[in-house]
Amino acid sequence: MKKLILGWMLALGAATGALAAGGGIALDKAPKLTNDVAALQNGAKLFVNYCLNCHSASFMRYNRLTALGLTERQIKDNLAFATDKVGDTMNAAINPQQAKEWFGAQPPDLTLVARSRASGAGSGADYLYTYLRTYYRDETKPTGWNNLAFPNVGMPHVLWELQGERRPVFDKVDSHGHEVQVLRGWEQVKPGTMSPAEYDRAVGDLVGFMQWMAEPEQNNRVRLGVWVLIFLGVFTIIAWRLNAAFWKDVK
């Protein structure tokens, strides 16, 4: 029995080491910006300029962005493609078949990605925030890029001009007799148009918009839920006192 338990422990250690070496990095906490209208507007601009070229958000209509304080004229002039109407869904500019030929798979729809990527490691927003900040140059890949959160990713780094080019720096650590690599930091190879702090804020805005897009009514849901809990609490007290009054003469 002891040998069996020891075998399980060694297998678990090996699996953990393989996960660490294969991109199973800890997720960074994404900033919560679903109430920050200015950040969400900037995130919408980044999404349209950098994501919507290849990825669709086919469950979101352009005119839904009026909830972010934008007018339909602003949406039409600044966010929608020239051929799109304000009431149209946000469809990708690229031909799906061409995208499949170029990248090996059709780029997924991003409307609900901030919810579908949630896991035990963190929320979907945490995953996206980490993913968009862990690209690095890898000349062995067809696109010239790789990603620590998604090893061997087929998508190139579309935000590289903003972030620049970076190289991950690892420390080798012994774990249960297996040598694993642990991320120590990043080395800036080529600067981008943004500083690291500015890029992190931009990615936070983009992820915040994608989180809002996945559930536009989430803020109303939370506010309504608070009032429902307050009502239930008050009603419980009233019901408790009424029950005491009805039964006070019953022995």
N, C-alpha and C positions, 0 to 999 in steps of 0.2 A: 504493500500500500504506500509506504514511504517513497519507494522508487517511482510509483505511478504519479504521486503528487509532485515529486521532483521533476519528472519528465514534463508534466503540464507546465510547471513554472519555467523550465528552460524553453519550452515551445512558445510560451507567452512572451518571454524576454526576446526571443528571436523575432517574433512577429512585431513587437514594439520597435525593435531596432530596424527592421525592414521598413516599417511605416515612417520612422524618422528619416531614414535615408531616401525614401521614395516620395517625399513631399508631404508627409503627414505632420505639418507644422502646426503649432498652436495658433489659433485665430486671434487676430487683434480685435478689440472691441470697437465697433463702428459708432461714431457719434450719433446721438438720437436727434434728428432734425425735422421730424414730421410736423412740428409746430412752427418752424422757422421759414416763413414765406419767402424771404430773400434767398435763402440757401436752396430752397426747392425750385425757385425760378432759375437760379444758376444751374442747378442739376438738370433741369429740363433742357436748357440750352446745350449743355454738354452732351446729354443723351441724344438729342437730335443731330448734333454736329459730328459725334464720334461713334455712336452705337447704331443709329437708325439706318446707316448706309448698308449694313449687312443684316442686322437683326430687326425683326418686326416686334411691335407691341400691339398685336391684332385685337386685343380685348380692351384697348384704350382709344377713345376718340379725342381728336385734337381739342374740341370744344370743352372737354372735361377739364382742361387746364385753366378754365376760368375760375375754378375753385382755388387756384393759387394767386388770384388777384390780377390775372391777365385778361385783357379784352380780346374779343374775337379778332379785331383788327390787328392787335399785336401778335396774336398767334399766327394769323395768316401771313403777316409781313416778315416775321422773324423765326418762326418755328416750322411751319408746314412747307412741304415742297411746293414748287410753283404749280404743279398739276393737281394738287390735293385741295379738297374743300375742307372747311373748318369742321364739318360734321363727319368727315371720313375717319376711319381707323388709321392708326400709325403703322403703316406697312413699310417694309424695307425697300430701299432703292435698287438693290442688287437683284438680279435674276436668280431664283433659288437653284436652278440647275447649274448655272455658272459657279455659284458659291460652293456647291457640292464638289464640282470638279477641282476648284482651286484649293479648298480646305479639307477635302476628304469627307465632309459631312455638311448637311444643310445647317446653317446657323440657327440655333433654337430661338423660339419666341421668348421675349424677356418680360412680358407683362407680369407674370407671377414668379419670376425667378427669385425674388427676395424672400418669398415664402417657401418655395420648393427646395431651396438649398439649405434650409435649417436642418441641424443635426444635433447630436449630443455634444459636439465640439463647440457649438455656438449657433447663433441665429443666422438666417440667410443673409442678413445685412453684414454680419461679422465676416462671413465667408467672402462676399463680394468685396468688402473693404480690404481684406487681406489679399485676395486674388489680384486686384487691380494695382496693388503696391508691391508685388513680389515677382514681377517680370524681370528677366535678365537675358543678356545676349548669349546665344548658344548657336554657333555656326554649324553644328552638326544637324540642326533641325531645318526642315524645308523653309520655314518662315524666318529662320535666323533668331528665333526667340524661344525661351522656355519659361516655365513658371513653377515656383516652389509649392504653391497651393494646388496646382493642377499640372503635375509633371507630364511632359510630352503633349502639351496642349496644341491643338491645331490652329488656334486663333492667334494672329500676330498681336504685338503690343501696339494698339491703335493710339495710345496716349503717350508714346515714346517721345514725341517732340516736346511735350510738357514736362515729363519726368527726366528726360535724358536717358543715358545708358548707365546701368549699374551692374556690379558684380557681387554676388553673395560671398561672404567670408565665413568659413566653417571652422569649428574646433572638433577634433576627433576625441570621442569619449568612449571609454570601455563600459559596456553594459552587459552584465552576466556573461562575460567572455566573448561578447560580440562588439566589434568596433563600429560605432555609429557616428554620424556627423550631426553636429548641433549648430544651428545658425548663430553666429556671433554678431554679425552686423553686415553692413553694405559698404562697398567702395564705389564712389562715383567715378565712372570712366569718362563720361562726356556729359556736361551740364545740359539741362533742358531750359526751356523758356521760363520755368517756374523754379523757385527754391523748393527744397524738400518739404518745408512746412506749408508752402502755398499749394504744392501738389497734393499733400495729404488733405488739406481743406477742400480742394476741388473734388477729389475722390469722395470725400465725405458728403459733399453736396450731391454728387451724382448718385451715390448709393442711397442717400436720403430720398431723392426723387424716386428711385426704383422701389424703395420700400413703400413710399406713399402710393405709387402707381399700383402696387400689388393689392392695396386695400385703401382706396381713397377715403372711405368713411371711417377709418379706424379711430380718428380723433373724436368724431361724434359718438362712436360706439363707446369709447372710454368715458366720455362725459356723461352719456346716458346711463352707463353702468354705475357710475358714482351716485347719481340721483336715485336710481333704483335701489341701491344698497341703503341709502339714507332713508328712503321711504319704508323699506322692509324693517329697518331698525326701529323707526318711530312706531310703525304699525305693531311690531312685536310688543313694545312697551304698552301700547293702548290695549292690545288683546290680553296681555297679562293682567292689567289692572281691571279690565272688564270681567275676566274670568274670576278674579278674586272677589269682585263685587257681587256677581251672580251666585257664587257658592258660599258666601260668608254666613248665611243663615241655615245652610244645610249641614246637618251633623251626621 
